[in-house]
Amino acid sequence: DPIGSAARFDALILVEVPLPWPHDVSELPLLAGRSAPGVRIMAVVPEDRPRPAGTVTVVHRRRTGTNHLAGTDHRVTEAELPALEVLVCAHGRRDACCGRWGTLLHLELSALWSDVRVWRCSHTGGHRFAPTAITLPDGRAWAYAEPDLRDGVVRRTGELAPLADHDRGTSALSPW
């Protein structure tokens, strides 16, 4: 009986990747390291139609209600597909600490990494934990973010025990 066996996800990312594909498409360089809780990433065979050279189509669909995945198509170059992103709350009108410490953290992280997209963003919640950040694609929220801590998280080189005091959980899971 197949009832209840459908995969559940909050977002679906479709990326054009020519055949042949390996057994596990997450091994493809274009898709490697891009998984996240609640997000399903799938390779699709490129459509047979004209397109600018060196570009791929990426379709992002997200759950907007019961039985509905709204979507947007994007035409991008492979270089425009960042593997990692960090959102740093720098919403000074919402919280002065985020405005000050978040802005400084953004500047430090932007100077630290050339291969990670670092965004100053609006309120992430939890400003009492400033500076705060969210790493993507995993959707994990971080408190008292410092450049050394962020570098250990992003590069997956940090010791786990010290992270416990900074880990606020992930926004990519449902409350259930």
C-alpha positions in Angstrom: 0.0 0.0 0.0 1.8 3.2 -1.1 -0.3 5.6 1.0 1.9 7.9 3.1 5.1 7.0 1.3 5.5 10.3 -0.5 8.6 12.3 0.3 7.9 15.4 2.4 9.8 18.7 1.8 9.2 22.4 2.3 11.2 23.5 -0.7 12.2 21.8 -4.0 15.2 22.9 -6.0 15.5 21.6 -9.6 18.9 22.1 -11.3 19.6 21.3 -14.9 22.4 18.8 -15.1 23.2 16.9 -18.4 23.3 13.1 -18.3 24.9 10.8 -17.3 24.3 11.1 -13.6 26.0 9.1 -10.8 24.0 6.8 -8.5 23.8 9.6 -6.0 23.3 13.0 -7.7 24.6 14.8 -4.6 28.0 13.7 -5.9 27.7 16.0 -8.9 30.0 19.0 -8.4 27.1 21.4 -9.2 24.9 19.9 -6.4 27.6 18.8 -3.8 27.2 20.2 -0.4 23.8 21.9 -1.1 21.5 19.7 0.9 19.4 21.0 3.8 16.7 19.7 6.1 13.3 20.2 4.5 14.8 20.9 1.1 14.8 18.4 -1.8 17.4 19.0 -4.5 17.0 17.1 -7.8 18.8 17.1 -11.0 16.7 17.5 -14.2 17.7 16.8 -17.8 18.2 20.2 -19.5 15.4 21.2 -21.8 16.0 21.0 -25.5 15.6 24.7 -26.3 17.9 27.6 -27.0 19.6 29.3 -24.0 22.6 31.6 -23.4 25.8 29.6 -23.4 27.2 28.6 -20.0 23.9 28.9 -18.1 21.6 26.5 -16.3 18.0 26.7 -15.2 17.3 26.5 -11.5 13.7 26.1 -10.4 12.9 27.0 -6.8 9.5 25.8 -5.5 8.4 26.3 -1.9 5.4 25.1 0.0 2.9 27.9 0.3 -0.1 25.9 1.6 -1.6 22.5 1.5 -0.9 20.8 -1.8 0.7 23.8 -3.4 4.4 24.4 -4.3 4.8 27.9 -5.8 7.8 28.3 -7.9 10.2 30.6 -9.8 12.6 29.8 -12.6 16.1 31.3 -12.6 18.6 31.3 -15.4 22.1 31.5 -13.9 25.7 30.6 -14.6 27.3 27.8 -12.6 29.5 30.4 -10.9 26.4 32.2 -9.6 25.3 29.1 -7.6 26.9 29.6 -4.2 27.3 26.5 -2.2 27.1 28.5 1.1 25.4 31.6 2.3 25.4 33.3 5.6 22.7 35.8 6.7 23.8 38.2 9.3 21.1 40.3 11.1 22.1 43.9 10.9 18.6 45.4 11.4 19.6 48.5 13.4 16.1 50.0 13.6 14.8 46.8 15.1 17.7 46.3 17.6 20.7 48.6 18.1 22.9 45.6 19.0 22.1 43.8 15.8 22.7 47.1 13.9 26.1 47.6 15.5 27.4 44.0 16.1 25.7 42.5 13.0 27.2 45.1 10.7 30.7 44.6 12.1 30.3 40.8 11.8 29.1 41.2 8.2 32.2 43.2 7.4 34.6 40.7 9.1 33.0 37.7 7.4 32.9 39.3 4.0 36.6 40.0 4.3 37.2 36.4 5.6 35.5 34.5 2.7 35.6 34.9 -1.0 33.7 31.7 -1.7 30.7 32.3 0.6 28.0 34.8 0.0 27.5 36.9 3.1 24.3 39.0 3.4 23.3 41.7 5.8 19.7 41.0 6.4 16.6 42.2 8.3 15.6 40.8 11.7 16.3 37.1 12.1 14.7 36.9 15.6 16.5 36.5 18.9 18.2 39.9 18.9 19.1 39.3 22.6 21.6 36.9 21.2 23.3 39.5 18.9 25.1 39.2 16.7 22.9 36.5 15.1 23.3 34.7 11.8 21.7 32.0 9.8 23.7 29.6 7.6 22.3 28.3 4.4 21.4 25.8 3.0 21.0 24.1 6.4 18.9 26.9 7.8 20.7 26.8 11.2 20.3 29.8 13.4 23.3 31.0 15.5 23.7 33.2 18.6 26.6 35.3 19.7 28.2 34.8 16.3 31.9 35.6 16.0 34.1 35.3 12.9 36.1 32.3 14.4 32.9 30.5 15.3 31.3 31.1 11.8 34.5 30.0 10.0 34.5 26.7 12.0 30.8 26.2 11.2 31.0 27.0 7.5 34.2 25.1 6.9 33.0 22.2 9.1 36.3 22.4 11.1 34.9 23.6 14.4 34.7 21.4 17.5 31.2 20.4 18.3 31.2 21.1 22.1 31.8 24.9 21.8 29.0 25.2 19.2 26.3 24.1 21.7 26.2 27.6 23.4 25.7 29.2 20.0 23.3 26.8 18.2 19.7 28.1 18.2 18.4 25.2 16.1 17.3 25.0 12.5 14.5 26.9 10.7 14.3 24.2 8.1 12.3 21.7 10.2 8.6 21.8 11.0 7.7 22.2 14.7 6.5 18.6 14.8 
